[in-house]
Amino acid sequence: MQAQARRGDEGQNTAGPEGDGELSSLVQALESQLEQARARIVRLEQLADTDELLAIANRRAFQRALMRCVAAAERHGDRACLVSLDVNGMKLINDNWGHPAGDAALKTVARVLTEDTRATDVVARMGGDEFAMILTQVDEAAAEAKCRSLVEKVRRTGFEAAGETIPIDLAFGVAEVTPGASADALMEEADRRMYRMKALSRNPSRGRS
């Protein structure tokens, strides 16, 4: 009887490490699957916030960033400016050189805006030929000066079509983010100023009235 008991104890002792090993492998496999699932979620969130053509922020991501900017201005007095931009003559570009040329023009705009702004700034495509930016730690005058520089660089860079470089013209409007201002009001003000510049580019005499 004692021998049988010893053999039973030995069986239990040998089974323990094997069971622990199987449990450890299962835990590791589950942890690996969890990490992969988390990585997929992060990737899907990035895709949902990114413009597919231009690989910059889309409207959804920009609106969240603007809300954070407005909150920071309200709570801490952080300075920033919202910029609305639009490509002038986009329909003519598509009509004259085709939609691939239109895509090339949009890519030029996105590249210049991204390369010539800071990591703390936000550049987004709002849809079609409309872009927007959040320029941080600047007042309205500095933001307008920066936009004029960006517009000139976009114009000089242009896009290639039919063996030549075609200039790209942008209109922009700036609205300074101030405490108490709403995101919607800021967008409306920036858009209003942008459309006024767009109208003046079509009819410069209106600016002298």
Residue frames relative to the residue before (quaternion, step in Angstrom):
aa qw qx qy qz dx dy dz
M 1.0000 0.0000 0.0000 0.0000 0.00 0.00 0.00
Q 0.6547 0.5090 -0.3162 0.4608 3.57 0.96 -0.85
A 0.6359 0.5257 -0.3291 0.4593 3.57 1.04 -0.79
Q 0.6448 0.5123 -0.3250 0.4650 3.56 0.99 -0.82
A 0.6410 0.5283 -0.3223 0.4540 3.59 1.01 -0.84
R 0.6509 0.5128 -0.3226 0.4574 3.55 1.02 -0.87
R 0.6483 0.5116 -0.3253 0.4606 3.57 1.01 -0.83
G 0.6258 0.5339 -0.3347 0.4596 3.60 1.08 -0.71
D 0.6511 0.5106 -0.3108 0.4676 3.56 1.00 -0.89
E 0.6464 0.5200 -0.3264 0.4531 3.55 0.99 -0.86
G 0.6327 0.5359 -0.3320 0.4497 3.59 1.04 -0.78
Q 0.6558 0.5032 -0.3110 0.4691 3.55 1.01 -0.83
N 0.6585 0.5228 -0.3099 0.4439 3.57 0.99 -0.85
T 0.6876 0.4712 -0.2939 0.4678 3.60 0.95 -0.79
A 0.6443 0.5282 -0.3307 0.4432 3.59 1.10 -0.59
G 0.5759 0.6389 -0.3728 0.3479 3.59 1.11 -0.67
P 0.7057 0.4553 -0.2882 0.4601 3.63 0.64 -0.99
E 0.6319 0.5259 -0.3452 0.4527 3.58 1.01 -0.74
G 0.6558 0.5054 -0.3071 0.4693 3.57 0.98 -0.85
D 0.6421 0.5166 -0.3246 0.4642 3.58 1.00 -0.81
G 0.6480 0.5258 -0.3182 0.4499 3.56 1.00 -0.80
E 0.6547 0.5034 -0.3127 0.4693 3.56 0.96 -0.82
L 0.6475 0.5182 -0.3128 0.4629 3.56 1.01 -0.85
S 0.6472 0.5218 -0.3115 0.4602 3.58 1.00 -0.87
S 0.6485 0.5133 -0.3139 0.4663 3.59 0.98 -0.84
L 0.6431 0.5231 -0.3178 0.4601 3.56 1.03 -0.83
V 0.6463 0.5182 -0.3142 0.4637 3.57 0.97 -0.89
Q 0.6567 0.5122 -0.3075 0.4603 3.58 0.95 -0.90
A 0.6489 0.5164 -0.3144 0.4620 3.57 1.00 -0.82
L 0.6619 0.4972 -0.3022 0.4725 3.57 0.98 -0.84
E 0.6380 0.5199 -0.3264 0.4649 3.59 1.01 -0.78
S 0.6394 0.5231 -0.3169 0.4660 3.56 1.03 -0.82
Q 0.6562 0.5032 -0.3080 0.4703 3.59 0.96 -0.85
L 0.6370 0.5318 -0.3209 0.4564 3.57 1.05 -0.80
E 0.6546 0.5058 -0.3096 0.4689 3.58 0.97 -0.86
Q 0.6443 0.5132 -0.3202 0.4680 3.57 1.00 -0.79
A 0.6434 0.5165 -0.3190 0.4663 3.57 1.01 -0.81
R 0.6417 0.5163 -0.3193 0.4688 3.59 0.99 -0.83
A 0.6502 0.5163 -0.3147 0.4601 3.58 0.97 -0.86
R 0.6450 0.5135 -0.3191 0.4673 3.58 1.02 -0.79
I 0.6318 0.5294 -0.3289 0.4609 3.59 1.03 -0.79
V 0.6482 0.5114 -0.3137 0.4689 3.58 0.95 -0.90
R 0.6591 0.5113 -0.3044 0.4599 3.57 0.96 -0.89
L 0.6572 0.5035 -0.3088 0.4682 3.58 0.96 -0.83
E 0.6346 0.5181 -0.3291 0.4696 3.58 1.04 -0.75
Q 0.6364 0.5214 -0.3239 0.4672 3.58 1.03 -0.80
L 0.6551 0.5096 -0.3079 0.4651 3.57 0.96 -0.87
A 0.6589 0.5177 -0.3081 0.4504 3.56 1.00 -0.82
D 0.7271 0.4160 -0.2274 0.4966 3.61 1.19 -0.53
T 0.6793 0.5011 -0.2637 0.4668 3.59 1.29 -0.06
D 0.4488 -0.6603 0.5306 0.2846 3.55 -1.03 0.83
E 0.4781 -0.7205 0.4236 0.2699 3.57 -0.66 1.12
L 0.7048 0.4685 -0.2747 0.4564 3.60 0.93 -0.84
L 0.8179 0.3261 -0.1204 0.4585 3.56 0.79 -1.06
A 0.3186 -0.7807 0.4830 0.2360 3.60 1.27 -0.23
I 0.5390 0.5258 -0.4622 0.4684 3.57 0.95 0.97
A 0.7200 -0.4202 0.3031 0.4618 3.58 -1.27 0.09
N 0.3113 -0.7285 0.5749 0.2045 3.55 -1.16 0.63
R 0.7639 -0.3629 0.2516 0.4705 3.59 -1.31 -0.04
R 0.6340 0.5541 -0.3291 0.4275 3.60 0.93 -0.92
A 0.7001 0.4548 -0.2690 0.4803 3.58 0.85 -0.97
F 0.6491 0.5326 -0.3260 0.4345 3.58 0.99 -0.83
Q 0.6475 0.5274 -0.3315 0.4390 3.58 0.91 -0.84
R 0.6343 0.5069 -0.3302 0.4814 3.60 1.05 -0.71
A 0.6522 0.5119 -0.3157 0.4614 3.58 0.96 -0.86
L 0.6490 0.5124 -0.3204 0.4622 3.60 1.00 -0.78
M 0.6259 0.5271 -0.3397 0.4637 3.58 1.00 -0.73
R 0.6448 0.5023 -0.3190 0.4797 3.60 1.01 -0.79
C 0.6431 0.5281 -0.3184 0.4541 3.57 1.00 -0.81
V 0.6460 0.5100 -0.3096 0.4761 3.58 0.97 -0.87
A 0.6529 0.5102 -0.3129 0.4643 3.60 0.96 -0.84
A 0.6557 0.5080 -0.3153 0.4612 3.60 0.99 -0.81
A 0.6333 0.5161 -0.3319 0.4715 3.58 1.06 -0.69
E 0.6654 0.5106 -0.2941 0.4582 3.57 1.01 -0.85
R 0.7562 0.4129 -0.2155 0.4597 3.58 0.85 -0.98
H 0.8349 0.2134 -0.0600 0.5038 3.57 0.87 -0.96
G 0.4696 -0.6886 0.4391 0.3355 3.59 1.24 -0.13
D 0.2800 0.7790 -0.5173 0.2171 3.60 1.18 0.45
R 0.3484 -0.7473 0.5318 0.1934 3.57 -0.96 0.89
A 0.1849 0.7587 -0.6100 0.1346 3.55 -1.10 0.77
C 0.1964 -0.7608 0.6029 0.1387 3.53 -1.31 0.31
L 0.3129 -0.7112 0.6016 0.1856 3.51 -1.16 0.74
V 0.1024 -0.7942 0.5985 0.0243 3.56 -0.94 0.94
S 0.1460 -0.7549 0.6351 0.0742 3.53 -0.98 0.93
L 0.0342 -0.8120 0.5823 -0.0204 3.60 -0.82 1.00
D 0.0501 -0.7875 0.6142 0.0036 3.55 -1.15 0.68
V 0.4147 -0.6980 0.5251 0.2549 3.58 -1.02 0.84
N 0.3303 -0.7423 0.5504 0.1924 3.58 -0.72 1.05
G 0.8525 0.1769 -0.1248 0.4758 3.56 -1.02 0.82
M 0.2388 0.8030 -0.5197 0.1676 3.58 1.10 0.56
K 0.6261 0.5390 -0.3440 0.4463 3.59 1.02 -0.74
L 0.6449 0.5173 -0.3197 0.4629 3.58 1.01 -0.78
I 0.6097 0.5435 -0.3472 0.4608 3.57 1.05 -0.75
N 0.6867 0.4747 -0.2841 0.4716 3.58 0.85 -0.98
D 0.6799 0.5002 -0.2944 0.4481 3.58 0.94 -0.87
N 0.7410 0.4390 -0.2327 0.4516 3.57 0.91 -0.92
W 0.8261 0.2032 -0.0784 0.5198 3.59 0.95 -0.84
G 0.5889 -0.6054 0.3621 0.3943 3.58 1.24 0.01
H 0.6582 -0.5509 0.3544 0.3711 3.55 -1.23 0.46
P 0.5869 0.5487 -0.4006 0.4404 3.66 1.02 -0.49
A 0.6342 0.5060 -0.3305 0.4822 3.59 1.08 -0.68
G 0.6193 0.5380 -0.3377 0.4614 3.56 1.08 -0.72
D 0.6385 0.5105 -0.3170 0.4809 3.56 1.02 -0.80
A 0.6382 0.5264 -0.3253 0.4580 3.59 1.01 -0.81
A 0.6309 0.5266 -0.3297 0.4647 3.58 1.04 -0.76
L 0.6611 0.5008 -0.3057 0.4678 3.58 0.92 -0.89
K 0.6441 0.5172 -0.3227 0.4619 3.60 1.01 -0.77
T 0.6139 0.5342 -0.3484 0.4651 3.59 1.06 -0.68
V 0.6475 0.5162 -0.3170 0.4623 3.57 0.91 -0.92
A 0.6761 0.4966 -0.2975 0.4558 3.59 0.81 -1.00
R 0.6720 0.5096 -0.3080 0.4404 3.59 0.90 -0.89
V 0.6807 0.4814 -0.2991 0.4640 3.59 0.86 -0.92
L 0.6584 0.5079 -0.3186 0.4549 3.59 0.88 -0.88
T 0.6840 0.4882 -0.2870 0.4598 3.57 0.96 -0.86
E 0.7042 0.4794 -0.2745 0.4459 3.58 0.86 -0.96
D 0.7681 0.3771 -0.1870 0.4826 3.58 1.05 -0.71
T 0.6252 0.4453 -0.3754 0.5195 3.58 1.18 0.57
R 0.5839 -0.6131 0.4164 0.3313 3.54 -1.26 0.35
A 0.6588 -0.5153 0.3751 0.3997 3.54 -1.29 0.36
T 0.6588 0.5103 -0.3079 0.4591 3.59 1.15 -0.56
D 0.5936 0.5526 -0.3643 0.4578 3.60 1.28 -0.23
V 0.2931 -0.7389 0.5793 0.1802 3.56 -1.28 0.32
V 0.0695 -0.7731 0.6303 0.0150 3.57 -0.93 0.99
A 0.0504 0.8202 -0.5636 0.0849 3.58 -0.77 1.01
R 0.3255 -0.6673 0.6220 0.2490 3.49 -1.33 0.40
M 0.2797 -0.7961 0.5192 0.1360 3.54 -0.64 1.15
G 0.6995 -0.3866 0.2594 0.5422 3.55 1.29 -0.29
G 0.8243 0.1442 -0.1152 0.5352 3.58 -1.02 0.72
D 0.7536 -0.3231 0.2702 0.5046 3.58 -0.76 -1.09
E 0.5114 0.6452 -0.4065 0.3962 3.58 1.24 0.45
F 0.0782 -0.7807 0.6200 0.0025 3.54 -0.97 1.01
A 0.0952 -0.7724 0.6220 0.0861 3.54 -1.31 0.25
M 0.1068 -0.7819 0.6111 0.0612 3.54 -1.22 0.53
I 0.1794 -0.6932 0.6753 0.1769 3.49 -1.38 0.36
L 0.1129 -0.7808 0.6135 0.0355 3.56 -0.63 1.17
T 0.2432 -0.8176 0.5114 0.1038 3.56 -0.50 1.21
Q 0.8492 0.1876 -0.1524 0.4695 3.53 -1.32 0.56
V 0.6012 0.5031 -0.3965 0.4777 3.59 0.96 0.90
D 0.3744 -0.6772 0.5701 0.2761 3.54 -1.26 0.43
E 0.7492 -0.4184 0.2603 0.4426 3.58 -1.29 0.09
A 0.6540 0.5227 -0.3244 0.4402 3.59 0.93 -0.85
A 0.6721 0.4857 -0.2956 0.4743 3.58 0.93 -0.88
A 0.6386 0.5239 -0.3265 0.4595 3.58 1.02 -0.78
E 0.6549 0.5052 -0.3178 0.4635 3.60 0.95 -0.82
A 0.6354 0.5183 -0.3271 0.4698 3.59 1.01 -0.78
K 0.6456 0.5095 -0.3159 0.4731 3.57 0.98 -0.83
C 0.6587 0.5122 -0.3139 0.4531 3.60 0.94 -0.84
R 0.6304 0.5239 -0.3421 0.4595 3.59 0.98 -0.75
S 0.6422 0.5146 -0.3162 0.4720 3.56 1.04 -0.77
L 0.6626 0.5036 -0.3013 0.4653 3.58 0.95 -0.87
V 0.6448 0.5267 -0.3192 0.4528 3.57 0.95 -0.89
E 0.6612 0.5013 -0.3068 0.4663 3.58 0.96 -0.85
K 0.6605 0.4943 -0.3204 0.4656 3.60 0.96 -0.79
V 0.6206 0.5237 -0.3419 0.4730 3.61 1.01 -0.75
R 0.6469 0.5262 -0.3184 0.4508 3.57 0.94 -0.89
R 0.6877 0.4776 -0.2858 0.4661 3.59 0.88 -0.93
T 0.6637 0.5160 -0.3141 0.4412 3.59 0.95 -0.83
G 0.0466 -0.8583 0.5081 0.0543 3.58 0.89 -0.94
F 0.3828 -0.6783 0.5542 0.2935 3.55 -1.24 -0.57
E 0.4920 -0.6751 0.4749 0.2769 3.53 -1.20 0.57
A 0.1900 0.7533 -0.6139 0.1396 3.56 -0.97 0.95
A 0.8507 0.0358 -0.0618 0.5208 3.56 -0.98 0.92
G 0.7032 -0.5036 0.2635 0.4272 3.56 1.01 0.83
E 0.7186 0.3710 -0.2664 0.5244 3.59 1.17 0.33
T 0.4754 -0.6515 0.5102 0.2988 3.55 -1.29 0.37
I 0.1831 -0.7922 0.5783 0.0668 3.55 -0.63 1.17
P 0.3915 -0.7309 0.4997 0.2508 3.64 -0.68 0.98
I 0.2639 -0.7388 0.6013 0.1516 3.55 -1.24 0.58
D 0.1757 -0.7946 0.5765 0.0735 3.55 -0.80 1.02
L 0.1209 -0.7971 0.5904 0.0378 3.56 -0.91 0.97
A 0.1989 -0.7072 0.6580 0.1652 3.52 -1.29 0.54
F 0.0435 -0.8128 0.5808 0.0120 3.60 -1.03 0.70
G 0.1063 -0.7597 0.6365 0.0804 3.50 -1.34 0.39
V 0.2095 -0.7952 0.5636 0.0780 3.57 -0.97 0.90
A 0.0161 -0.7623 0.6470 0.0119 3.55 -1.08 0.81
E 0.3420 -0.7528 0.5254 0.2009 3.59 -0.69 1.06
V 0.3902 -0.7065 0.5449 0.2273 3.55 -0.96 0.94
T 0.0178 0.8055 -0.5888 0.0648 3.57 -0.58 1.18
P 0.6263 -0.5349 0.3878 0.4139 3.61 -1.13 0.48
G 0.7763 0.3180 -0.2539 0.4814 3.55 -0.90 0.95
A 0.5818 0.5780 -0.3816 0.4264 3.58 1.22 -0.33
S 0.3397 -0.7286 0.5538 0.2170 3.59 -1.04 0.74
A 0.6343 -0.5389 0.3960 0.3878 3.53 -1.23 0.50
D 0.6547 0.5193 -0.3157 0.4495 3.59 0.95 -0.86
A 0.6623 0.5043 -0.3091 0.4599 3.58 0.94 -0.87
L 0.6374 0.5261 -0.3239 0.4605 3.58 1.02 -0.77
M 0.6508 0.5065 -0.3137 0.4707 3.58 0.94 -0.88
E 0.6527 0.5154 -0.3189 0.4546 3.59 0.93 -0.85
E 0.6714 0.4948 -0.3008 0.4626 3.59 0.94 -0.86
A 0.6567 0.4983 -0.3134 0.4715 3.60 0.92 -0.86
D 0.6512 0.5076 -0.3122 0.4699 3.59 0.97 -0.84
R 0.6374 0.5364 -0.3332 0.4415 3.59 0.95 -0.88
R 0.6878 0.4697 -0.2845 0.4747 3.58 0.90 -0.90
M 0.6262 0.5340 -0.3365 0.4576 3.58 1.07 -0.71
Y 0.6855 0.4761 -0.2928 0.4665 3.59 0.90 -0.89
R 0.5943 0.5433 -0.3672 0.4657 3.57 1.14 -0.55
M 0.6515 0.4923 -0.3163 0.4828 3.60 0.96 -0.81
K 0.6264 0.5410 -0.3294 0.4544 3.57 1.04 -0.79
A 0.6598 0.4991 -0.3021 0.4737 3.58 0.99 -0.86
L 0.6536 0.5166 -0.3152 0.4545 3.57 0.99 -0.80
S 0.6255 0.5364 -0.3460 0.4487 3.59 1.07 -0.65
R 0.6603 0.4792 -0.3061 0.4906 3.59 1.17 -0.55
N 0.8011 0.0973 -0.0078 0.5905 3.58 1.06 -0.79
P 0.1835 -0.8407 0.4977 0.1087 3.63 0.32 1.23
S 0.5817 0.6100 -0.3857 0.3751 3.62 1.07 -0.54
R 0.5747 0.5995 -0.3812 0.4062 3.58 1.20 -0.52
G 0.6456 0.5397 -0.3238 0.4324 3.58 1.09 -0.61
R 0.6867 0.4717 -0.2880 0.4722 3.61 1.21 -0.33
S 0.5251 0.6464 -0.4122 0.3695 3.59 1.28 -0.02
